[in-house]
Amino acid sequence: MESINLQEKLSKFSDHWAPKVIAEMNDYQFKLVKVEGEFIWHNHPDTDEVFIVIEGEMKIEFEDGTVELSQGEMYVVPKGVMHKPVAENECKIMLVEPRGVVNTGEEDSDFTSENDVWI
């Protein structure tokens, strides 16, 4: 039994927009990801998605507004809602979502990452 050190896990990768799984709870995965620049518009039709900012700042754009997040803040994007994450500078976040969720939803994109990658 060992605790999971978020900073140690974040030090193991440098790529952006490529979530890495660090733990599972029931059918949910905890994923770390580094983001920078603009992602694509997408949604997750079958699940909510939680963004927790560990370090840095980001925003999540919606069709009718924007949510700004800083270190220590989180936001739950409801299932089916179109959104686009954006980070002017590198931002380190944790995502919490069911196992099998693809980072780009149903959109096929250069940003689509391999799923279920553990660190």
C-alpha positions as CSV (number, residue, x, y, z in Angstrom):
1,M,0.0,0.0,0.0
2,E,1.4,3.3,-1.1
3,S,0.0,6.8,-1.4
4,I,0.0,8.5,-4.8
5,N,2.1,11.6,-5.1
6,L,0.6,13.9,-7.7
7,Q,3.8,15.9,-8.3
8,E,5.9,12.8,-8.7
9,K,3.4,11.4,-11.3
10,L,3.3,14.7,-13.1
11,S,7.1,14.7,-13.4
12,K,6.9,11.4,-15.4
13,F,5.5,13.0,-18.6
14,S,5.7,16.2,-20.6
15,D,3.2,15.8,-23.5
16,H,0.0,17.9,-23.6
17,W,-3.6,16.9,-23.9
18,A,-2.7,13.2,-23.2
19,P,-4.4,12.0,-20.0
20,K,-2.5,9.5,-17.8
21,V,-4.4,7.2,-15.4
22,I,-3.1,7.2,-11.8
23,A,-5.9,5.4,-10.0
24,E,-9.3,3.8,-10.3
25,M,-12.3,3.9,-7.9
26,N,-15.1,1.5,-8.9
27,D,-15.6,2.3,-12.6
28,Y,-14.0,5.8,-12.4
29,Q,-10.5,6.8,-13.3
30,F,-8.4,9.6,-11.9
31,K,-6.3,11.0,-14.8
32,L,-3.5,13.6,-14.8
33,V,-3.0,15.7,-17.8
34,K,-0.9,18.8,-18.8
35,V,-2.7,21.2,-21.0
36,E,-1.5,24.2,-23.0
37,G,-3.1,26.1,-25.9
38,E,-6.6,25.3,-27.3
39,F,-8.2,21.9,-27.4
40,I,-11.1,21.1,-29.7
41,W,-14.9,21.5,-29.2
42,H,-16.3,18.2,-28.0
43,N,-18.7,16.6,-25.6
44,H,-19.2,13.4,-23.7
45,P,-22.8,12.3,-24.4
46,D,-22.9,9.6,-21.7
47,T,-21.0,11.1,-18.7
48,D,-20.1,14.3,-16.8
49,E,-16.4,15.2,-16.7
50,V,-14.6,16.8,-13.7
51,F,-11.7,19.2,-14.1
52,I,-9.6,19.8,-11.0
53,V,-6.7,22.4,-11.4
54,I,-3.6,21.3,-9.6
55,E,-1.3,24.0,-10.9
56,G,-1.8,26.9,-13.2
57,E,-4.9,28.4,-14.8
58,M,-7.3,27.4,-17.5
59,K,-10.7,28.1,-18.8
60,I,-13.4,26.0,-20.3
61,E,-15.4,27.6,-23.1
62,F,-19.0,26.8,-23.6
63,E,-21.4,27.9,-26.4
64,D,-23.0,30.4,-24.0
65,G,-20.0,31.4,-21.7
66,T,-16.7,30.6,-20.1
67,V,-15.6,29.2,-16.8
68,E,-12.2,30.3,-15.5
69,L,-10.3,28.0,-13.2
70,S,-7.2,28.5,-11.0
71,Q,-5.2,26.2,-8.8
72,G,-7.4,24.5,-6.2
73,E,-10.6,25.0,-8.2
74,M,-12.7,22.5,-10.0
75,Y,-15.7,22.4,-12.4
76,V,-18.1,19.6,-13.5
77,V,-19.0,19.7,-17.2
78,P,-22.4,18.1,-17.5
79,K,-22.8,15.2,-19.9
80,G,-23.6,16.2,-23.5
81,V,-22.5,19.8,-23.1
82,M,-20.2,21.1,-25.8
83,H,-17.0,22.5,-24.3
84,K,-13.4,23.5,-25.2
85,P,-10.6,23.6,-22.7
86,V,-8.0,26.4,-23.1
87,A,-4.8,27.2,-21.2
88,E,-2.7,30.2,-22.2
89,N,0.3,28.6,-20.3
90,E,0.8,25.1,-19.2
91,C,-1.7,24.0,-16.6
92,K,-1.7,20.7,-14.7
93,I,-5.1,19.2,-14.0
94,M,-6.8,16.0,-12.8
95,L,-9.8,14.6,-14.7
96,V,-12.3,12.2,-13.0
97,E,-14.4,10.2,-15.4
98,P,-15.6,6.7,-16.0
99,R,-13.2,4.2,-17.4
100,G,-13.2,4.1,-21.2
101,V,-14.0,7.8,-21.8
102,V,-12.0,9.2,-24.8
103,N,-10.5,12.7,-24.3
104,T,-12.1,14.1,-27.5
105,G,-15.5,12.5,-26.9
106,E,-16.9,11.3,-30.3
107,E,-14.8,13.7,-32.3
108,D,-11.9,12.2,-34.3
109,S,-9.0,14.6,-34.0
110,D,-5.2,14.8,-33.8
111,F,-5.8,15.5,-30.1
112,T,-7.4,12.1,-29.6
113,S,-5.2,10.2,-27.1
114,E,-4.7,6.5,-26.5
115,N,-7.0,5.5,-23.7
116,D,-6.2,3.8,-20.4
117,V,-2.5,4.8,-20.3
118,W,-1.2,4.3,-16.7
119,I,1.8,6.0,-15.1
